Amino acid sequence: MTNVVLPAELNRGLFPHFYVVDETSRYQIEAFMASGQVQVVRVIPVPLKGHQILECTFTN
């Protein structure tokens, strides 16, 4: 797999607007959302059970 961004690399300077494949069985972006660093702009449903795409930005 290529072009995977690790949590330590995720920052406003490099990725001011980004998308996350959100899986119900894996917690990947939730800590950023809970801390108020990231906000979800839009939830995009996909036809795969337990998955959705989150359109996200960093908060100001």
N, CA and C atoms as a LAMMPS dump frame, in Angstrom:
ITEM: TIMESTEP
0
ITEM: NUMBER OF ATOMS
180
ITEM: BOX BOUNDS ff ff ff
-5.0000000000000000e+02 5.0000000000000000e+02
-5.0000000000000000e+02 5.0000000000000000e+02
-5.0000000000000000e+02 5.0000000000000000e+02
ITEM: ATOMS id mol type element x y z
1 1 1 N 0.845 -1.161 0
2 1 2 C 0 0 0
3 1 3 C 0.9 1.236 0
4 2 1 N 0.532 2.215 -0.794
5 2 2 C 1.296 3.466 -0.839
6 2 3 C 0.407 4.631 -0.434
7 3 1 N 1.041 5.753 -0.169
8 3 2 C 0.338 6.988 0.166
9 3 3 C -0.494 6.903 1.438
10 4 1 N -0.037 6.122 2.388
11 4 2 C -0.689 6.07 3.693
12 4 3 C 0.021 7.076 4.595
13 5 1 N -0.748 7.921 5.253
14 5 2 C -0.19 8.932 6.138
15 5 3 C -0.311 8.44 7.571
16 6 1 N 0.796 8.404 8.266
17 6 2 C 0.803 7.993 9.667
18 6 3 C 0.332 9.154 10.543
19 7 1 N -0.227 8.864 11.719
20 7 2 C -0.723 9.937 12.595
21 7 3 C 0.315 11.017 12.889
22 8 1 N 1.557 10.647 13.051
23 8 2 C 2.61 11.628 13.346
24 8 3 C 2.869 12.561 12.164
25 9 1 N 2.49 12.154 10.96
26 9 2 C 2.701 12.965 9.758
27 9 3 C 1.502 13.832 9.407
28 10 1 N 0.38 13.602 10.061
29 10 2 C -0.854 14.317 9.747
30 10 3 C -0.823 15.693 10.406
31 11 1 N -0.755 16.741 9.598
32 11 2 C -0.729 18.093 10.137
33 11 3 C -1.37 19.067 9.158
34 12 1 N -1.747 20.217 9.66
35 12 2 C -2.448 21.23 8.883
36 12 3 C -1.609 21.742 7.717
37 13 1 N -0.311 21.848 7.904
38 13 2 C 0.561 22.366 6.857
39 13 3 C 0.598 21.496 5.608
40 14 1 N 0.63 20.204 5.793
41 14 2 C 0.706 19.276 4.66
42 14 3 C -0.659 18.836 4.161
43 15 1 N -1.618 18.75 5.06
44 15 2 C -2.94 18.212 4.71
45 15 3 C -4.054 19.092 5.289
46 16 1 N -4.263 20.285 4.762
47 16 2 C -5.307 21.142 5.321
48 16 3 C -6.72 20.605 5.088
49 17 1 N -6.88 19.804 4.059
50 17 2 C -8.174 19.206 3.702
51 17 3 C -7.881 17.777 3.27
52 18 1 N -8.539 16.8 3.899
53 18 2 C -8.187 15.41 3.609
54 18 3 C -9.388 14.491 3.803
55 19 1 N -9.241 13.277 3.338
56 19 2 C -10.287 12.26 3.435
57 19 3 C -9.752 11.061 4.211
58 20 1 N -10.635 10.449 4.986
59 20 2 C -10.28 9.28 5.788
60 20 3 C -11.281 8.173 5.498
61 21 1 N -10.78 6.968 5.231
62 21 2 C -11.656 5.804 5.147
63 21 3 C -11.876 5.354 6.586
64 22 1 N -13.083 5.549 7.066
65 22 2 C -13.422 5.263 8.454
66 22 3 C -14.061 3.884 8.54
67 23 1 N -13.48 3.046 9.37
68 23 2 C -13.996 1.691 9.573
69 23 3 C -14.503 1.577 10.999
70 24 1 N -15.657 0.956 11.185
71 24 2 C -16.207 0.822 12.535
72 24 3 C -15.33 -0.04 13.432
73 25 1 N -14.526 -0.901 12.855
74 25 2 C -13.697 -1.811 13.651
75 25 3 C -12.307 -1.249 13.963
76 26 1 N -11.96 -0.066 13.417
77 26 2 C -10.627 0.513 13.638
78 26 3 C -10.774 1.981 14.004
79 27 1 N -10.077 2.368 15.05
80 27 2 C -10.113 3.762 15.491
81 27 3 C -8.857 4.453 14.982
82 28 1 N -9.024 5.3 13.975
83 28 2 C -7.878 5.942 13.343
84 28 3 C -7.876 7.455 13.544
85 29 1 N -8.998 8.099 13.333
86 29 2 C -9.076 9.558 13.361
87 29 3 C -9.805 10.065 14.604
88 30 1 N -10.414 9.164 15.352
89 30 2 C -11.248 9.553 16.49
90 30 3 C -10.505 10.387 17.535
91 31 1 N -9.246 10.082 17.799
92 31 2 C -8.491 10.854 18.798
93 31 3 C -8.311 12.303 18.348
94 32 1 N -8.085 12.507 17.058
95 32 2 C -7.956 13.865 16.528
96 32 3 C -9.285 14.614 16.647
97 33 1 N -10.388 13.916 16.392
98 33 2 C -11.709 14.528 16.485
99 33 3 C -12.048 14.828 17.941
100 34 1 N -11.777 13.902 18.836
101 34 2 C -12.097 14.083 20.259
102 34 3 C -11.311 15.236 20.876
103 35 1 N -10.089 15.456 20.405
104 35 2 C -9.267 16.542 20.944
105 35 3 C -9.608 17.89 20.315
106 36 1 N -10.487 17.885 19.314
107 36 2 C -10.877 19.131 18.665
108 36 3 C -9.938 19.592 17.581
109 37 1 N -8.951 18.784 17.223
110 37 2 C -7.981 19.167 16.19
111 37 3 C -8.553 19.044 14.78
112 38 1 N -9.47 18.107 14.606
113 38 2 C -10.023 17.809 13.284
114 38 3 C -11.539 17.869 13.354
115 39 1 N -12.139 18.397 12.322
116 39 2 C -13.595 18.378 12.227
117 39 3 C -13.999 17.681 10.94
118 40 1 N -15.112 16.991 11.004
119 40 2 C -15.657 16.305 9.841
120 40 3 C -16.544 17.281 9.089
121 41 1 N -16.236 17.5 7.833
122 41 2 C -16.997 18.402 6.974
123 41 3 C -18.195 17.676 6.39
124 42 1 N -17.966 16.411 6.011
125 42 2 C -19.02 15.64 5.351
126 42 3 C -18.736 14.157 5.522
127 43 1 N -19.783 13.385 5.685
128 43 2 C -19.689 11.918 5.728
129 43 3 C -20.195 11.403 4.384
130 44 1 N -19.367 10.618 3.72
131 44 2 C -19.716 10.069 2.411
132 44 3 C -19.967 8.572 2.585
133 45 1 N -21.195 8.128 2.411
134 45 2 C -21.472 6.701 2.548
135 45 3 C -20.866 5.911 1.391
136 46 1 N -20.491 4.691 1.686
137 46 2 C -19.991 3.763 0.668
138 46 3 C -20.746 2.45 0.819
139 47 1 N -20.829 1.669 -0.242
140 47 2 C -21.617 0.437 -0.176
141 47 3 C -20.901 -0.739 0.487
142 48 1 N -20.023 -0.471 1.418
143 48 2 C -19.3 -1.515 2.132
144 48 3 C -19.676 -1.413 3.605
145 49 1 N -20.281 -2.446 4.136
146 49 2 C -20.781 -2.438 5.511
147 49 3 C -19.663 -2.073 6.49
148 50 1 N -19.98 -1.143 7.391
149 50 2 C -19.025 -0.749 8.428
150 50 3 C -17.983 0.251 7.97
151 51 1 N -18.151 0.825 6.79
152 51 2 C -17.191 1.782 6.255
153 51 3 C -17.902 3.055 5.812
154 52 1 N -17.167 4.155 5.88
155 52 2 C -17.634 5.424 5.347
156 52 3 C -16.399 6.274 5.08
157 53 1 N -16.554 7.282 4.269
158 53 2 C -15.452 8.199 3.993
159 53 3 C -15.765 9.513 4.698
160 54 1 N -14.781 10.004 5.443
161 54 2 C -14.938 11.258 6.153
162 54 3 C -14.134 12.333 5.433
163 55 1 N -14.787 13.397 5.05
164 55 2 C -14.09 14.565 4.513
165 55 3 C -13.762 15.443 5.713
166 56 1 N -12.505 15.752 5.91
167 56 2 C -12.064 16.409 7.135
168 56 3 C -11.185 17.634 6.873
169 57 1 N -11.163 18.518 7.854
170 57 2 C -10.228 19.644 7.881
171 57 3 C -9.715 19.796 9.302
172 58 1 N -8.601 20.478 9.427
173 58 2 C -8.116 20.825 10.756
174 58 3 C -8.872 22.044 11.246
175 59 1 N -9.125 22.123 12.523
176 59 2 C -9.81 23.28 13.09
177 59 3 C -8.834 24.437 13.187
178 60 1 N -9.369 25.613 13.341
179 60 2 C -8.513 26.824 13.444
180 60 3 C -7.931 26.983 14.81
